[in-house]
Amino acid sequence: MNEIIPKIKPSAPLSLKENIINKIKMEQKKMKKLTFKKLLTVAAVFAALLMLPFVFTANNEAKAATKLLDESINQSDNLKTMIVKFLMLTTPNENFEAIREDGSMIEHTFTIMFDHPNKWRLEKQGRISVFDGVNSYSWLKTLEMKIMANGVAGFFGGWDKFLDIQNLLKQEQESAKNDGSEINMKETGSQIILTVKSKAKGDFTNNYMKNSSIEESDNRRIYTFDKETKLIKEMQIQIFYNNSYHTIFETTSILYNVPVDVDRLLERPQNVEWMNLNKPLYSQALTGITSKEAANLIFTALANKNIEPVKEAFGSLNKNLTESLYGLKLIELGDSFKSGLYVGEFVPYKIKFANGKTAEGNIALRNDNPNKIWIIDGGL
């Protein structure tokens, strides 16, 4: 597969329920990371964006890179706030980790307040996610989706895993022994440029998810450090397809220790009903069966204009959006398959809508919740 293919790539169990909302409305076919902490340093941003272990190609560069990251960690002790503005190839309503070839370079703002506990806000044109130190909230600006969860949820694409930067770097260094990535450094005037190249991760027996995310692509990450402060000034991520590297992520500004209005940081819609994703799922119909069987039940429910028997599969799907699918006819359902790093399965389908139009794709289903309930993760 030599190009980015629009498909679904969710990242964490708590974000599963929200994905389909965007998919149905925007006819999307894809999905796929951002979070930080008090000792968050530029190196933290560096590591969080990588999401990947690395190895050094030469002993001298290994020592130099290790020294650079250590110095960056030390400089992080005085960080109180951080505001990162970046552009990413996606669409306004997509999950924050999703890459979309048919999208555009959408502006994002990530604001972090290093506190006890830390707090942050990630937003773009159509979507916002907030962690207030206790709970996580995520919503579309149209309010068609409004979900919350206790603690740090998957709304931020898994960046919460990188809160403890010092521990993370130790883990990265340890895992580097088994990774095939390459790294090189160069100094230019007042800057230090660190470039890391990695191969795609995941099982690509079926290439459906190839190039759907940074991890699942052959990628190159370029980090520009300030030589004096050892803080990152710029970041860029490129993925390799069509025989060349293409930029899918780049920062436009990184500001440290600037004033942050905590009320603005934590602002969220009021007087709305939030769906709590911590609530356990129960469904006899959607457990103990294959993903293909679950897909058949879901399409049958939509065809019969009654999703009550499998309502758990639809999560926080807006009622109006659900009803817009009522009356469809299932023409064909293929065998399920796995691809890339996705923990769930994809089931190929072809359907005819009530208005006579046809569509085909791969519905994404996963059952990695405690009760093994199949739920829709996108793809309609």
Buried (B, 14 or more C-beta within 10 A) or exposed (E): EEEBBBBBBBBBBBBBBBBBBBBBBBEBBBBBBBBBBBBBBBBBBBBBBBBBBBBBEEEEBBEBBEEBBBBBBEBBEEBBBBBBBBBBBBBBBBBBBBBBBEBEBBBBBBBBBBBEBBBBBBBBEBBBBBBBBEBBBBBBBEEBBBBBBEEBBBBBBBBBBBBBBBEBBEBBBEEBEEBEBBBBBEEEEEBBBBBBBBEBBBEBEBBBBBBBBBBBBBBBBBBBBBBEBBBBBBBBBBBBBEEEBBBBBBBEEBEBEEEBEEEEBBEBEEEEEBBEBEEEBEBEBBBEBBBBBBBBBBBBBBBEEEBEBBBBBBBBBBEEBBEBBBBBBBEEBBEBBBBBBBBBBBBBBBBBBBEEEEEEBBBBBBBEBEEEBBBBBBBB
